[in-house]
Structures are given as structure tokens and as C-alpha cells.
Amino acid sequence: MARKRKRPDVTEPALSMTPMIDVVFQLLIYFIVTTKPIDVMTNLDVFRPAPDKTAKEDQKPPNLVRVGVYQDGYTVNDIPVTLDKLDAALGKVASIDTGQTIMITVSAVSKHGMLVKVLDLCAKNNLRSLSVVSASN
């Protein structure tokens, strides 16, 4: 009679998933960090409308009031003014046209509160068309 070999009870080999998951997460983080997204806005074609044939060619561009906010004070159209004179000038502009565009140029070294005062004066005089631009000096 043939002898039967006794085999020890062998459990099925198990593959540990923890190291694989760690590697997958590391690869995912690597690709997220190194991927540079494509800027879609730079690849868009822009078609400008043709000039209006019926428009008058001698139209002047709309007047623009330039208010400067600098470290040492305020300017209106490059003329130094105090806060009271700025309020009077904005009031005069508002009495003529409340839709007037006000371009506020703010120096990088000026205090934030100075800009807030100018914005408060514009709101007080009902001027709503504002452009705030940062200046490098």
C-alpha cells in the first residue's frame, strides 16, 4: 500500500495591501504636485467686433477723474489736495454726473485707512463707477 504523505496545513498566501496603497498614495501626491495645469484663457481666440460705421469719429473719450492715494497725502488729477478739498472735488463731480468714472491709484506704501476714506467719500457723494489701481511707488 502506498503511504500518504502528511502535509502540514498550509494556509493560502496572503498579499498585504497596505504597502501597495501607500505606494499609490505617494504616486498620486507626486503627480498632483508636479502637474502644471494648462491655462485655458491663453488659448482662447478673441474676435473683436468691427468698428461701428455710424459712430462719429470725433467723439471724445469720457472724462476720467484720477484720485491718487499716497503715503504723504491725496491728489486729484495730479494736484495735491487735503481730505476736505477731495470731498469738495468729488461732490462737484457728483453734481455734474454721478456716473463719472473715478480711477483711484493707490501707492503700495500708503496706509489702508487712507483708501477707505476715499472710498467712503465716493459712497457719500453717490459715485459708484470706481476703478482701484495699485501703483508701485
Secondary structure, DSSP 8 states (H G I E B T S, - for coil): ----------------SHHHHHHHHHHHHHHHHH-----GGGG---------TTS-TT-----EEEEEEETTEEEETTEEE-HHHHHHHHHHHHHH-TT-EEEEEEETTS-HHHHHHHHHHHHHTT---EEEEEE--
